[in-house]
């Protein structure tokens, strides 16, 4: 079974011009976009979430990325919008990953549906 794990990113604008630390009140975090990761070669959603967190998450002073949502590939496909252009755009943006590939990825949904 394949899973899609969605991440959220945060960027600390305070780290661009100051030290960005909470202790000095120079933090200024802003929500940014995220990624959809199509995870192959795992049988359990928990393993897919853990793999994405281990291989692709970031937790630095200036940037953070972490899983926020997960679903089966079938659920992800079913919730894609009806608008063909937007649907195609979302399919082109997904990163296809697998523990067999390590931190490498391919971009774009691999099959037509």
C-alpha positions in Angstrom: 0.0 0.0 0.0 1.2 3.6 -0.7 0.6 6.6 1.5 0.7 10.4 1.0 2.2 12.4 3.9 1.7 16.1 3.8 4.1 18.5 5.5 4.0 22.0 6.8 6.9 24.4 6.6 7.7 27.4 8.8 10.3 30.1 8.1 11.9 32.3 10.7 12.2 35.7 9.2 14.0 36.8 12.4 16.9 34.6 11.5 17.5 36.6 8.3 18.4 39.9 9.9 18.9 39.0 13.6 19.8 35.9 15.6 16.2 34.6 15.3 16.1 33.3 18.8 13.1 33.3 21.1 15.4 34.2 24.1 16.4 37.5 22.4 12.9 38.2 21.1 14.2 38.2 17.5 12.0 35.3 16.3 9.4 35.9 13.6 8.0 32.6 12.3 5.7 32.5 9.3 3.7 29.6 8.0 4.8 28.6 4.5 3.6 25.9 2.2 4.5 22.2 2.5 5.0 19.2 0.4 3.0 16.1 -0.5 5.2 12.9 -0.3 3.9 9.8 -2.0 5.6 7.1 0.1 6.0 3.7 -1.6 7.3 0.3 -0.3 5.9 0.5 3.2 2.8 -1.3 4.6 1.8 1.0 7.5 1.0 4.7 7.6 3.0 5.0 10.8 6.1 3.9 9.0 5.4 6.2 6.1 5.1 9.2 8.5 8.2 8.2 10.4 10.1 7.8 7.1 9.2 11.3 5.9 10.0 12.8 9.2 13.4 11.1 9.3 14.4 11.7 5.7 12.8 15.0 4.8 11.9 17.0 7.9 14.0 19.9 9.1 14.2 21.6 12.5 16.7 24.5 12.3 16.7 28.0 13.7 15.6 29.4 10.3 13.3 26.7 8.9 11.1 23.8 10.0 9.3 21.1 8.0 7.2 18.4 9.7 4.4 16.0 8.8 0.9 17.3 9.6 -1.5 15.0 7.7 -1.4 11.5 6.1 -3.7 9.3 4.1 -3.7 6.4 1.7 -2.8 7.0 -1.9 -6.4 6.2 -2.8 -7.8 8.8 -0.3 -5.4 11.4 -1.7 -6.5 10.7 -5.3 -10.2 10.8 -4.3 -9.8 14.3 -2.7 -8.0 15.9 -5.6 -10.1 18.7 -7.2 -12.3 18.3 -10.2 -10.6 21.2 -12.0 -8.3 19.3 -14.5 -5.6 22.0 -14.6 -5.4 22.2 -10.8 -5.6 18.5 -10.4 -2.7 18.1 -12.9 -0.7 20.7 -11.1 -1.0 18.9 -7.8 -0.1 15.6 -9.4 3.0 17.2 -10.9 4.1 18.6 -7.5 4.0 15.4 -5.4 7.4 13.9 -4.4 7.6 10.1 -4.8 9.8 8.6 -2.1 10.7 5.2 -0.7 13.0 3.9 1.9 14.7 2.0 -0.9 15.7 5.4 -2.4 16.9 7.0 0.9 16.6 10.7 0.7 16.3 10.8 -3.1 13.0 11.5 -4.7 11.3 11.8 -8.1 8.8 14.6 -8.8 5.4 14.0 -10.3 2.7 11.3 -9.9 4.0 8.3 -11.8 0.8 6.9 -13.2 -2.3 8.2 -15.0 -5.6 7.9 -13.2 
